[in-house]
Amino acid sequence: MGYSFCRFNCDAPPPLLGDSDFTDGEWVWPAGLAHYVEAHSVMLPDEFVQTMMGNGWSVPASAVDVRFEPYSTDRNFDFTFWYAWSRRNARRPWFWPW
């Protein structure tokens, strides 16, 4: 489907964000993940950071460049971790009563 775009609408050049995802067999991350961390201070799960630290902060040679067909349902991702992590780490707007 081409290059990705910044979800924060910061006018980053699309090639910076890439057009694929990477996986090391445990995690899947977008090619442009560094942009979100560096430019927008996006927080990453400690578990992911520990894995990357163990890999010397570089994409492991075993990482696969993954390109999915549009609208494909053949992804087999389990989002349970992300749903729980997002609930624990989401910023709540100032107007929420709790």
C-alpha positions in Angstrom: 0.0 0.0 0.0 3.0 2.3 -0.1 4.7 4.4 2.6 3.2 5.0 5.9 2.3 8.4 7.3 2.8 9.9 10.7 -0.3 9.4 12.8 0.6 12.6 14.7 0.4 14.6 11.4 3.8 16.1 11.8 4.7 16.2 8.1 7.5 13.7 8.5 8.6 12.6 5.0 6.9 9.2 4.3 10.1 7.3 3.4 11.2 8.0 7.0 8.2 5.9 8.3 8.8 3.0 5.9 6.4 0.7 4.2 6.6 -2.5 6.2 6.8 -4.0 9.6 9.6 -6.1 11.3 9.3 -9.1 13.5 11.8 -11.1 15.5 9.3 -13.8 16.1 8.2 -12.3 19.4 7.4 -8.7 18.6 6.1 -6.9 15.5 7.0 -3.3 15.0 6.6 -0.7 12.2 9.6 0.3 10.2 9.1 3.9 11.4 8.9 3.1 15.1 12.0 5.2 15.9 10.3 8.3 14.5 7.4 8.0 17.0 9.8 7.4 19.9 12.2 10.2 18.9 9.8 12.9 17.6 6.7 12.2 19.7 8.1 10.6 22.9 5.9 7.5 22.4 6.4 5.2 25.4 7.3 1.6 24.7 6.6 -1.4 26.9 9.4 -2.4 29.2 9.2 -5.9 27.8 9.8 -4.7 24.3 12.7 -2.4 25.4 14.4 -5.3 27.3 14.2 -7.5 24.1 15.7 -4.7 22.0 18.4 -4.0 24.5 19.3 -7.7 24.4 19.6 -7.4 20.6 22.1 -4.5 21.0 19.4 -1.9 19.9 19.5 -3.1 16.3 17.1 -5.1 14.3 18.2 -8.7 14.7 19.5 -10.6 11.6 16.6 -13.0 12.1 14.0 -10.1 11.9 11.7 -10.5 8.9 10.6 -7.6 6.8 6.9 -8.2 6.7 4.6 -6.8 4.1 1.0 -7.8 4.4 -1.6 -7.8 1.7 -4.2 -5.1 2.1 -7.2 -6.3 4.1 -5.6 -9.7 4.7 -6.8 -11.6 7.7 -3.7 -13.9 7.7 -1.8 -12.0 10.4 -2.5 -14.2 13.4 -1.5 -11.5 15.9 -2.6 -11.7 19.5 -3.4 -8.2 20.7 -4.1 -9.3 24.3 -0.8 -7.8 25.6 -1.4 -4.5 23.8 -5.0 -4.1 25.1 -3.9 -4.6 28.7 -0.7 -2.5 28.4 -2.7 0.4 26.8 -5.3 0.4 29.5 -2.6 0.5 32.2 -0.6 3.3 30.4 -3.1 5.5 28.7 -3.2 9.1 29.8 -6.6 10.1 31.0 -7.9 13.5 29.9 -8.1 16.1 32.6 -11.9 16.1 32.5 -12.4 12.4 33.3 -14.1 12.1 36.7 -11.8 9.2 37.8 
